[in-house]
Amino acid sequence: MKNVCDFDEEFLRGKNCAEMRNIMNIALLIAGGSGQRMNQDIPKQFINVNDKPVIVYTLEAFQRHPNIDAIGVVCLAGWQEILKAYAKQFNITKLSFVVEGGKNGQESIKNGVMAIKESYSMEDMVLIHDAIRPMVSQEIISDCISKCRTNGSAVTVIPCAEAMLLSDDRQSSTQTILRDRLARTQTPQAFFLKKLVWAHEEAAKRGITNSIATCTLMIELGEKVCFSTGSEKNIKLTTTDDIEIFKALLVSKKDEWLK
């Protein structure tokens, strides 16, 4: 099995610090979903929270980060112009392009990757991120970039703290799964553009059409991915409960006594 961590190892070893600084870091936000599980009148990425759309919070996180050079968005059909208007209203100057989403997550990511290919170097880094993860911190973004530069990939993960049960009917279980061997994936997930283009072209050849995330696609292709550090606060807004948690996180502050 080829190791994504070792992918282009010669390329990584051959780059000095100055050259690595010249590699562009492009955030690719995936906002192509309709949000049916939220059961609202508009897509969840455009729901207003405190007079600001969810996707704008996410855009602002990458806009603020000094090492993010450009932002692209894969957007739900019919919402592209609305997104551009929001970007102008909230001064998202790093927004470079908006493309239409596909029929599923894998196709949406592919649309974004191929759009990046048209304008950027194959040596540039792409951080793929759910538009509905608006609480992504600067530290998470920094660690993702750093780990990808070092290892060739970086999938944001957090440890599994709960007891895990395996169920065939979603109603009962007779089997446990060792939580120490589990990692809960989040986004961003960073790879060099060259690797992403290869992955989507290879997936098309092998008939892989509906992998749920970039990390799962890489593994289905026989690759091994490396991790970066996530956070429990980096929540994905899937249900109305998540919106309430998001609102609480916006106003919460870490107590000074906490390390």
N, C-alpha and C positions, 0 to 999 in steps of 0.2 A: 504493500500500500504506500503510495506516495504521500508525503507529509506536507500539508499546506504550510506548516511552520518552516519547512525547508525549501519551499518553492522559491525559485530565483535566488537561492542562497549565494550563488556567485555574484548576482546583481547586487544583493545587499552588502556583501563583503567588499565589493569593488567601489562602493560609493563612500566618499569621504563626507565629513560633517557638512561642508558647504554645499555639496551636491544634494545631500538629503534635504537640506533646508529649501532647495529650489524645487523639490517635488511639491506639487500642489495638492492640497487636501480639499476634496469636494464632498459636501454633504448632500446626500440624495434622500429627500423625504418622500415616503410612500403614503400618498393620500388618495388612493384610488378606490377605497372601499365605500360602500353605501351605508354601512352602519346599521344593518337590519336588527342586530341584537339589542341596540340601544332603543329601538322602537320610537324614534322621534321623527318629526316632520322634515328635518334636514339632516344631512350626513353629520356624523358625530364630530368630525374634524372641523366643522364650521359652526358648531354650537357655541353660543356666547357665554362666557363665564366672566363675570365682573366687567361687562361691556367690552370684552375682547374675545375673538374667536380662538378656539383651542389651538388651531394650527399656527396662529400668530405667536403664541407663547413658545411653541417649538421652533419656529423660525427665529425668534429673538435669541434663543439659547445658542444657536449656531452663528447668528449675526454677531453676538458679543464675543465669541471665542476668537482670540487673536491668531490662532493657527488654522482657522477655516478660511479658505480663499474664495470659495464660491458655493452657492447653494442651488440645487435643482429640485424641482418638485414633480412627482408623477401624480397627476390630479384626476379626480373623477370627471367624466365627460359632462360638459355643461357648466362646470364650475371654474374653468381656467381663468376667465376674465375677472370673475369675482375675486379669485385668489390674487391676481395681479393688482387689483384695486386695493386689497388689504395690504399688500406688500408696499405699495406706494404710500398708503395712509400711515402705516407704522414704521416707515423708513427702513425697510429691509433692503439695503443697498447691495447686498451680496447675491441677491436672487439673479441667477444667470439664465435659467430657462424653465419652462413649464411644458410638460408633455402629457398626453392623455394616458390614462391607465388602461390595463388590459382586462381580460375576462377573469383573471385570478391574480393572486399575489405574485407568483413567479413571472407571469407575463408582464405585469406592471413593472417589476424590478428590471426585467430585460429591456423594456421600453426606455427606462431611465438610463441604464448602462449604455445602450446603443446611442442614445442622445449625447452622453458624455464623450463617447468615442469619436463623435463627429468634430468636437472642438478642443479636446484635451489630449495630452500625451498618454500613451499606454503605460508609462511609468508612474503616473499620478495615482494618488490614493483616493478611494471612494469610501465614505462612511454612510452605509445604508441605515436609515432610521425611520421608525414608525412615526408618522405625523401626529398620532394620538398618544405619544409619550412626551407630554409637554414639560415634565419635571426633570428632564435630563440635565445633569449638573455639568459645570465646567470641568470638574475633576474627572467625571466619567468620560467626557469627550477627550480630554488630555491623555488619559491612560489608554484609551482605545487607539489614538494616534501613535503613542509611544510604543505600545506592544506590537502594533502592526509594522511599524518601522523596524523593530528588532526581530520579529518572528515571521513576518510575511502575511499574517492575518491576526485579527483580534475580534472575538465574539464576546460581547458584554454578558457576563453571567453573575448570578448570585448563588450561594449555597442553598441547599434544601434543608429547612429546619423542621418540617413537619414529618410525621410518620406517613409512609407511603404504602398504599394498598393497591393491589392489582385486581381489577374487576372485569368480568366479561359481560355483565348485564347492567352495570352502573347502579346496582341495588344491593349487592353483597360481595363479600370477598373471603377467600381462604388462603390468600398469599400476600406476603409483604415484599417490598423492594428496599434494599439497603440504601438509605438516603445519602450515606457518605459517598456513594458512587454516582449520585445525580447532581446535575447542574441545571439551574433554571435560566434559560436564555432570555436576554433582553436585546435591545438595540441601543446604540449603534453597533453594526457589524462591519468591520473594515477589511478591505482587501485592495490590492493594487488592481488598477483597471485592466491590465493585461490578463490577470487571473480571472476576473469576472467575465470578460468577453469570452475567454476560452470555456468557462463553465457553462455559459448559456448556449454557446454553439455546440458544445459536446452533449449537453442535455437534449438538444433538438435531434442530434444524430441517434441518441439512445432511446428516444421516445419518452423522456421524463418531462412531464408537462405541468405538474401541479404540486411541486414541493413547497412546503409551507413557509420556508425562510431560506435565506442564503446559506446559513450554516447547514441546514438539512440537505440542501441541494449539493453542497460540497461533499458531504458524507455519502450521499447516494451515488456520487461519482467516484467514490473510493478514496476520498481525501481525508486528511486529519486536520482539525482546526485548533487554533490556540485561543486562550482566554484573556480577557481584560476584566477589570473590576466594575461591577454594577452596584445598584443600591435598591433597597426595598422601596424607596421613594420614587424610583424611576418607573412609575406605574403606567400601565396601558389602559386607556379609557375605553372599556368595552361595554359596561352597563351603567345605569344611572347611579348605582352605588359608587362606582369609580369616580363619577363627577363630584359627588359629595366629598369623597376622600381628597380629590384634587383641590376643591375649594378650601378644605381644612389645611392642606399642606401649603397653600399660598400664603396663609396668614401665620403659620407656625414658625417659631424660632427655637433654635437649639439652646437649651439651658447652659449657662456658662460653666457649671460644674461637670458637665459631661465631657469626657475626653474624646 
